[in-house]
Amino acid sequence: MGRKLIIDGNAVYELDENCMLKKRLEDVQTEKNQMEERRRTQENLNEYKRMLRMRQG
């Protein structure tokens, strides 16, 4: 990949596709990490509830 130029009237923007791809991959990894953390939190909560039920009888 390389770079792209975007011309908007008198303004010209240069996009670095490698940088954009790297940022997108980081965002996806962050999202995966957050989902995994939520899953672990829910598992811990379920385990805690199970322990409380066992104590109660």
Buried (B, 14 or more C-beta within 10 A) or exposed (E): EEEEEEEEEEEEEEEEEEEEEEEEEEEEEEEEEEEEEEEEEEEEEEEEEEEEEEEEE
